[in-house]
Amino acid sequence: MASSSTCRAWHCLLALFLLSSSAYGQLSPSFYAKTCPTLELIVRSTVTKAILVERRMGASLLRLHFHDCFVQGCDGSILLDDKGSFVGEKTALPNMNSVRGFDVIDEIKKNVELVCPGVVSCADIIAVAARDGVVLLGGPSWPVPLGQRDSTTASLNAANSDIPTPDYSLDQLIAAFNKHQLSPRDMTALSGAHTIGYSQCINFRDHIYNGTNIDPVFATLRKRTCPAQAPNGDTNLAPLDVQTPLAFDNAYYSNLVAKRGLLNSDQELFNGGSQDALVSRYVINPALFASDFVTAIIKMSKLSPPPGTPTQIRRNCRVINS
């Protein structure tokens, strides 16, 4: 029989594992306080450098976080490259030739691994980078819930079905967010992420040529760089927020009230439906928008892979550990 001291030591080790394991849902902003205390400094410095090179990258990192969390939880699955028989999410219609920032995440991971090897998940790196991108573009900060792990799987089908598309109606948007336990208010606040960044002509062509809820002057402006006949100009970019495309503010909602939402799914938030009143409140109360956005993105950041999903801490965010 094992000695009582041996049993006590084993119990201590077990208790330590239970307290530190993200498998038990212990997400916390201080998750890496002891194991990688310089994590946030490393992420902030790398994201700052990337935004100085290209200010648009702040929006791209935020979108990367959203597209990761909406497919089997915030698990870094969007980062996995296709390799051999493995098919990831990068070629899904909402992601292909559209989602960006992978090189920035690679750079952060490389820098973190030098200091804290095998400790920090790629999923958590995406979440912190998204927050820092928002802050560096003038938006609010928030305590990122950390302790997510990296999935060893990805789902092309879920990426195609679960990520909202630019042609969604309000009812479709509400249903898509509800699937991830996010309320209509969360949806409207998170849509405010479109106050930064750009979209391709292929995503808004139908809205500017055939939409009935769009300011005609605004439509004419966008038609200058988005020809009616596809595939001409498919990849031409236009700002999601015509006023301040590289500043995180509440101008997105003012655009909606003026019927200057770039995407149909944007304008659906202010089109005689259930979210009109909230959009109007965000226009006159930027602090309310910032507060609601923070609440919603923290909720989104807590979405985890289904129970029993194999996870790990990837050494390279693009491939599963061998």
C-alpha positions as CSV (number, residue, x, y, z in Angstrom):
1,M,0.0,0.0,0.0
2,A,1.3,3.5,-0.8
3,S,2.4,5.6,2.1
4,S,0.1,8.4,3.3
5,S,2.7,11.0,2.2
6,T,2.8,9.6,-1.3
7,C,-1.0,9.8,-1.5
8,R,-1.0,13.4,-0.2
9,A,1.6,14.3,-2.9
10,W,-0.5,12.7,-5.6
11,H,-3.6,14.5,-4.4
12,C,-1.8,17.9,-4.5
13,L,-0.7,17.2,-8.1
14,L,-4.2,16.3,-9.1
15,A,-5.6,19.4,-7.4
16,L,-3.0,21.6,-9.2
17,F,-4.0,20.0,-12.5
18,L,-7.7,20.6,-12.0
19,L,-7.1,24.2,-11.1
20,S,-4.9,24.9,-14.1
21,S,-6.6,22.8,-16.7
22,S,-8.7,24.6,-19.3
23,A,-10.5,21.3,-19.9
24,Y,-12.5,22.2,-16.8
25,G,-13.7,25.5,-18.2
26,Q,-11.5,27.7,-16.0
27,L,-11.2,30.6,-18.5
28,S,-9.7,33.7,-16.9
29,P,-7.9,36.8,-18.0
30,S,-5.1,35.8,-15.5
31,F,-4.8,32.2,-16.9
32,Y,-1.1,32.8,-18.0
33,A,-0.1,35.0,-15.1
34,K,2.4,32.5,-13.8
35,T,3.2,30.4,-16.9
36,C,3.6,33.2,-19.4
37,P,3.4,36.6,-17.7
38,T,4.8,38.5,-20.7
39,L,2.1,37.2,-23.1
40,E,0.1,40.3,-23.4
41,L,3.2,42.5,-23.8
42,I,4.4,40.3,-26.7
43,V,1.0,40.3,-28.4
44,R,0.6,44.1,-28.1
45,S,4.1,44.8,-29.5
46,T,3.6,42.5,-32.4
47,V,0.2,43.8,-33.3
48,T,1.4,47.4,-33.0
49,K,4.1,46.7,-35.5
50,A,1.6,45.1,-37.9
51,I,-0.8,48.0,-37.6
52,L,2.0,50.5,-38.2
53,V,2.7,48.7,-41.5
54,E,-1.0,48.4,-42.4
55,R,-3.7,50.0,-40.3
56,R,-6.4,47.8,-41.8
57,M,-4.8,44.8,-40.0
58,G,-6.6,45.7,-36.8
59,A,-9.9,44.9,-38.5
60,S,-8.6,41.7,-40.0
61,L,-7.5,40.3,-36.7
62,L,-10.9,41.1,-35.2
63,R,-12.6,39.3,-38.0
64,L,-10.2,36.3,-37.7
65,H,-11.4,36.0,-34.0
66,F,-15.0,36.1,-35.0
67,H,-14.7,33.5,-37.8
68,D,-12.7,31.2,-35.5
69,C,-15.2,31.3,-32.6
70,F,-18.3,30.8,-34.8
71,V,-17.0,27.4,-36.0
72,Q,-16.8,24.8,-33.2
73,G,-15.9,27.5,-30.6
74,C,-12.7,29.6,-30.1
75,D,-10.3,26.8,-30.9
76,G,-7.8,28.1,-33.4
77,S,-9.3,25.8,-36.1
78,I,-9.4,28.6,-38.7
79,L,-5.5,28.7,-38.6
80,L,-5.0,25.1,-39.8
81,D,-3.7,24.7,-43.3
82,D,-5.0,22.1,-45.8
83,K,-2.4,19.3,-45.8
84,G,-2.7,15.9,-47.4
85,S,-6.1,14.5,-46.7
86,F,-6.8,17.2,-44.0
87,V,-9.1,19.9,-45.2
88,G,-9.4,23.0,-42.9
89,E,-11.6,26.1,-42.9
90,K,-9.5,28.5,-45.0
91,T,-11.2,27.5,-48.2
92,A,-14.7,28.0,-46.9
93,L,-16.7,30.6,-48.9
94,P,-16.7,33.2,-46.0
95,N,-12.9,32.8,-45.6
96,M,-11.3,32.1,-49.0
97,N,-9.3,35.0,-50.3
98,S,-10.9,37.1,-47.6
99,V,-9.8,36.3,-44.1
100,R,-6.4,37.8,-43.3
101,G,-3.9,38.1,-40.5
102,F,-2.4,34.6,-40.5
103,D,1.1,35.9,-40.8
104,V,0.7,38.2,-37.8
105,I,-0.6,35.3,-35.7
106,D,2.5,33.2,-36.9
107,E,4.8,36.1,-35.8
108,I,3.1,36.3,-32.4
109,K,3.3,32.6,-31.8
110,K,7.0,32.5,-32.8
111,N,7.7,35.3,-30.3
112,V,5.6,33.7,-27.5
113,E,7.2,30.3,-28.0
114,L,10.7,31.8,-27.5
115,V,9.7,32.9,-24.0
116,C,7.0,30.4,-23.0
117,P,7.4,27.2,-25.1
118,G,4.3,24.9,-25.3
119,V,2.2,27.0,-23.0
120,V,-0.1,29.4,-24.9
121,S,-2.7,28.3,-27.3
122,C,-3.1,29.7,-30.8
123,A,-6.8,30.3,-30.0
124,D,-5.9,32.6,-27.1
125,I,-3.4,34.4,-29.2
126,I,-6.1,35.2,-31.8
127,A,-8.4,36.5,-29.0
128,V,-5.7,38.8,-27.4
129,A,-4.6,40.1,-30.9
130,A,-8.2,40.9,-31.8
131,R,-8.6,42.9,-28.6
132,D,-5.3,44.8,-29.1
133,G,-6.2,45.6,-32.7
134,V,-9.5,47.2,-31.6
135,V,-7.7,49.2,-28.8
136,L,-5.0,50.4,-31.2
137,L,-7.7,51.7,-33.6
138,G,-9.3,53.7,-30.8
139,G,-11.8,51.2,-29.5
140,P,-12.5,49.9,-26.0
141,S,-10.4,47.3,-24.1
142,W,-11.7,44.3,-22.3
143,P,-10.3,41.4,-20.1
144,V,-9.9,38.5,-22.5
145,P,-11.0,35.2,-21.0
146,L,-8.0,32.9,-21.6
147,G,-7.4,29.2,-21.2
148,Q,-8.9,28.0,-24.5
149,R,-7.0,25.2,-26.2
150,D,-6.4,24.4,-29.9
151,S,-8.6,21.9,-31.7
152,T,-7.0,19.1,-33.6
153,T,-9.9,19.2,-36.1
154,A,-11.6,21.8,-38.3
155,S,-14.9,21.9,-40.2
156,L,-15.2,23.2,-43.7
157,N,-18.9,22.4,-43.6
158,A,-19.5,24.3,-40.4
159,A,-17.5,27.3,-41.7
160,N,-19.8,27.4,-44.7
161,S,-23.0,27.1,-42.7
162,D,-22.3,28.9,-39.4
163,I,-20.6,32.1,-40.4
164,P,-23.2,34.7,-41.5
165,T,-23.0,35.9,-45.1
166,P,-23.5,39.4,-46.5
167,D,-26.9,38.5,-48.0
168,Y,-28.4,37.5,-44.6
169,S,-31.8,38.8,-43.5
170,L,-32.4,40.1,-40.0
171,D,-34.1,36.8,-39.0
172,Q,-31.2,34.8,-40.4
173,L,-28.7,37.0,-38.5
174,I,-30.6,36.5,-35.2
175,A,-30.8,32.8,-35.7
176,A,-27.1,32.5,-36.6
177,F,-26.1,34.3,-33.4
178,N,-28.6,32.5,-31.3
179,K,-27.0,29.2,-32.3
180,H,-24.0,30.4,-30.4
181,Q,-26.0,31.6,-27.3
182,L,-25.6,35.3,-28.5
183,S,-28.7,37.5,-28.2
184,P,-30.1,39.9,-30.8
185,R,-28.5,42.7,-28.8
186,D,-25.2,40.9,-28.8
187,M,-25.5,40.5,-32.6
188,T,-26.2,44.2,-33.2
189,A,-23.3,45.2,-30.9
190,L,-20.9,42.7,-32.5
191,S,-21.9,43.9,-36.0
192,G,-20.4,47.2,-35.0
193,A,-17.1,45.6,-35.7
194,H,-17.8,46.7,-39.2
195,T,-17.0,50.2,-38.1
196,I,-13.5,49.2,-39.2
197,G,-12.2,47.4,-42.2
198,Y,-13.1,46.8,-45.9
199,S,-15.2,44.4,-47.9
200,Q,-14.9,43.1,-51.5
201,C,-17.2,44.1,-54.3
202,I,-18.4,40.5,-54.6
203,N,-20.0,40.9,-51.2
204,F,-21.9,44.1,-51.7
205,R,-22.6,44.1,-55.5
206,D,-26.1,42.9,-55.2
207,H,-26.9,45.4,-52.5
208,I,-25.7,48.5,-54.3
209,Y,-27.3,47.5,-57.7
210,N,-30.5,45.8,-56.5
211,G,-31.1,46.8,-52.9
212,T,-34.2,48.8,-52.1
213,N,-33.0,50.0,-48.6
214,I,-29.9,52.0,-49.8
215,D,-29.2,55.7,-50.3
216,P,-28.9,56.2,-54.1
217,V,-26.1,58.6,-53.7
218,F,-24.1,56.1,-51.7
219,A,-24.9,53.3,-54.1
220,T,-23.6,55.5,-57.0
221,L,-20.4,56.1,-55.1
222,R,-19.8,52.4,-54.5
223,K,-20.6,51.5,-58.2
224,R,-17.6,53.5,-59.3
225,T,-15.3,50.7,-58.2
226,C,-17.7,47.7,-58.2
227,P,-18.9,46.9,-61.8
228,A,-22.3,45.4,-62.2
229,Q,-21.1,42.4,-64.3
230,A,-19.2,39.7,-62.3
231,P,-16.5,38.8,-62.1
232,N,-15.2,42.2,-63.1
233,G,-13.9,44.0,-59.9
234,D,-14.9,41.1,-57.6
235,T,-11.9,41.8,-55.3
236,N,-12.1,45.6,-55.4
237,L,-12.4,46.9,-51.8
238,A,-14.7,49.5,-50.2
239,P,-14.8,50.6,-46.6
240,L,-17.5,49.1,-44.4
241,D,-17.7,52.4,-42.7
242,V,-17.7,55.2,-45.3
243,Q,-17.0,57.8,-42.6
244,T,-14.1,56.5,-40.5
245,P,-13.0,53.1,-41.9
246,L,-9.8,52.9,-39.8
247,A,-11.2,54.2,-36.5
248,F,-13.2,52.1,-34.1
249,D,-16.2,54.3,-33.3
250,N,-20.0,54.3,-33.6
251,A,-20.1,55.8,-37.1
252,Y,-21.2,52.5,-38.5
253,Y,-24.6,52.9,-36.9
254,S,-25.0,56.5,-38.2
255,N,-24.4,55.0,-41.7
256,L,-27.2,52.5,-41.2
257,V,-29.7,55.2,-40.2
258,A,-28.7,57.1,-43.4
259,K,-29.1,53.9,-45.4
260,R,-25.4,53.7,-46.1
261,G,-24.7,50.2,-44.9
262,L,-22.3,48.6,-47.3
263,L,-23.6,45.0,-46.9
264,N,-27.2,43.9,-47.1
265,S,-26.7,42.2,-43.7
266,D,-25.5,45.5,-42.3
267,Q,-28.5,47.5,-43.5
268,E,-30.9,44.8,-42.2
269,L,-30.1,46.0,-38.7
270,F,-32.0,49.2,-39.5
271,N,-34.7,48.4,-41.9
272,G,-38.0,48.6,-40.0
273,G,-37.2,45.6,-37.8
274,S,-36.6,44.8,-34.2
275,Q,-33.1,46.3,-34.0
276,D,-33.9,49.8,-35.2
277,A,-34.3,51.2,-31.8
278,L,-31.0,49.8,-30.5
279,V,-29.2,51.1,-33.6
280,S,-30.6,54.6,-32.9
281,R,-29.5,54.4,-29.3
282,Y,-25.9,53.5,-30.4
283,V,-25.9,56.5,-32.7
284,I,-26.5,59.0,-29.8
285,N,-24.7,57.0,-27.1
286,P,-21.2,55.7,-28.2
287,A,-20.5,54.6,-24.6
288,L,-23.5,52.3,-24.7
289,F,-22.2,50.7,-27.9
290,A,-18.7,50.3,-26.5
291,S,-20.1,48.7,-23.3
292,D,-22.4,46.3,-25.2
293,F,-19.7,45.4,-27.6
294,V,-17.3,44.5,-24.8
295,T,-20.1,42.4,-23.1
296,A,-20.8,40.6,-26.3
297,I,-17.3,39.8,-27.4
298,I,-16.4,38.5,-24.0
299,K,-19.4,36.1,-24.3
300,M,-18.2,35.1,-27.8
301,S,-14.7,34.5,-26.6
302,K,-16.0,32.0,-24.1
303,L,-17.4,29.7,-26.8
304,S,-15.4,26.4,-26.5
305,P,-15.3,23.3,-28.6
306,P,-17.9,20.6,-27.9
307,P,-17.1,18.4,-24.9
308,G,-14.8,15.5,-25.8
309,T,-13.2,17.4,-28.7
310,P,-9.5,16.5,-28.8
311,T,-7.3,19.6,-28.0
312,Q,-3.7,20.5,-27.6
313,I,-1.4,23.5,-27.5
314,R,-0.1,23.7,-31.0
315,R,3.6,24.5,-31.5
316,N,2.8,25.8,-35.0
317,C,-0.6,27.4,-35.4
318,R,-0.9,26.1,-39.0
319,V,-0.5,22.3,-38.3
320,I,-1.5,19.8,-35.6
321,N,1.4,18.6,-33.4
322,S,2.9,15.4,-34.7
